[in-house]
Amino acid sequence: MKILVINSGSSSIKYKLFDMPSEHLVKKGVIEHIGEEGSKFSNHYSGLKIILQETKLVEAVGHRVVHGAEDFNKPALVDKRVIQGIKKCCAIAPLHNPANLSGILATQKLLPGVKQIVVFDTAFHQSIPEYAFIYGLPYDYYQKLRVRKYGFHGTSHEYVALEASRILKRPLNKLKLITCHLGNGCSITAILRGKSVDTSMGFTPLEGLVMGTRCGDVDPALITHIMRKKNLDTKQMDRILNKESGLKGISGISNDMRLLEEKANAGSRRAKLAVDIFVYRVRKYIGAYLSVLGGLDALIFTAGIGENQPSVRKSICQGLFDCLAKKPKIMVIPTNEELMIARQTFRLIRLGR
């Protein structure tokens, strides 16, 4: 079965075509600058039209959707209910869900009758217990506004956990794992017997680790303090927290960890500070999740920084498990979210037949 996996962003479409169940990658590519001035792609429909001209005989489509809230804890076949659920989540994922939905609607027009499956980044984390996802706010905010921790990068965390189980030759339901997805966006997940029991990102992807341009955990009162002092509105403050903070904001140089390491080694104090803060925050979360799991079989690194910067991994792991009698396995596993989506799409269609 030829399955096309689509990751539809605000101005881009990344795609991979798989032959399932062999998992052979037939073709991949990206369409960029959608809707931008001077681009030949005015919308997602025009971009997908080109993709489908290059990828023949598509029998099913799998879509990445960032936010499914509590409505979706597993992949779903696209229908009116699913589309309404994605629309409902646009308010809490305004940068992602509208773009994801544009890809789905465009594909419906271009491939009428072809089954489409959506895989949600938040779905894997729906196993997190209530005591770990409820914030210390009035409970009405959860009941009426669904304010809670959702977590993200779920497809990546699930994929590398399955790969760890395969490599270690141990059943996933017998393992205690901590998975570190470290890229421009970063999150860490505690996985107990194959289920996510806590994760560092929260209601939005802003919570948790210091990231490329995101601040991660800060004192909430600090936000209103800065807004008053700088006379900022919510839109300006949101941009500072999401686009001007993190490694970029601390270093004043870049959000690229490779460049920051280079500058730090050349004597830049702020570049070194940014790297040190990043490492410290990762170590702190690993320590917390080690306590949550009550032990650890493997620590897994993935994504751009996690896979490609051994010096950062070494700094994170230095002395981290000295207090443990049994040291966990340290693993580097390249993530493959598109393959995970293809697998889930194939499985759901096959079960539906």
C-alpha positions, 0 to 999 in steps of 0.5 A: 500500500502506498501511503503519503505522509503529509506534515503541513505547516503554515508556509510549507508542506513536508512529505514522504511516500512509503510502501507499506508494510515493507516501510520502503521510502519511495519519495520525499520532499518539501514545498516551501514559501506557500502564500508568501510574496513571489511564491508560485504556491498561493495556498496548500492546494496548489502545493499539494497538487504538485506533490501529487503529480510527483507521487502516483498511486497514493492509496492512503494519506497520513497527516500530522496534526499538532493538537488533539486536546482530550478528544483524540488519544489515538489516530483517527479516520478523517470525517466531519467529527474529526475535522470539527475536533481539529478546528476546535483545537485551533484556538489553543494551537493557532500556529499549527492546527489551522495549517494542518487542517489546510493540508487535510482539506486540500487533500480531500479535494485532490484525492476524493475517496482516498482514506485519510488518517490524522495522527496527533502529537498530543495523543501519546501523552493522553496516558499521563495521570490527572495528578501530573497534568492538572495545573495548580489553578482553580479547577474550573479552568480545567473543567470549563476551558480544558486548561491542562498539560497536553505535551507534544512531540508524542509521535517522536517519543513513541517512535524512539521508545519502540525502537529502544525496545527493539534494539534492547530486545526487551518488551516495551511494557517491561521498560522504564525509559526517558526520551529526550527530543532535543532540537529547536523545540525540545521536550523530555518524556517519562515512559513507564511500560510503554505509556507516557506518564509525564512530559516537559511541554504543557498546555502549549509547547512553551513549557519545560526546557530552554529551547532554540527561541522558547523560554521554557519554564519561567515564573508566571508573575515575571510575564505580567511584571515585564509587560507592565515595565515594558508596556507590552501587549499580549501579542508582543509578550507572546512573541518574546516568549516564543521567538526571542528567548531560549538559546537565542535570547540568552546568547544574543547570537543564535538559536543554533546549538552548533554555532553556540558551541563554536562561539563558547569554545572561542571564548564567548561568555554568553554563548557558554552560558546559553549552553550551560543553561540548556544542559542544566535544564535537561539534567534537572528534568531527567533527574525528576523523571528518574524519581517519577519512574523509580529507576531507569533502563535507558536514556534516549536522545533524538532530534537535531541536537540529541542525535548530532551533538555528542559534546552536549550529550556528554555534558548532560550525562556527566555524573548523572547516574553515579548514585545508581547501582545499575546504570541505564543504557544511553542510546541515540536513536534517530527519530522518524515521525513520518514512518510512525505516522505511516505505520499508524495509518496502515494499521488503522486502515487495515483494521478498518477493512 
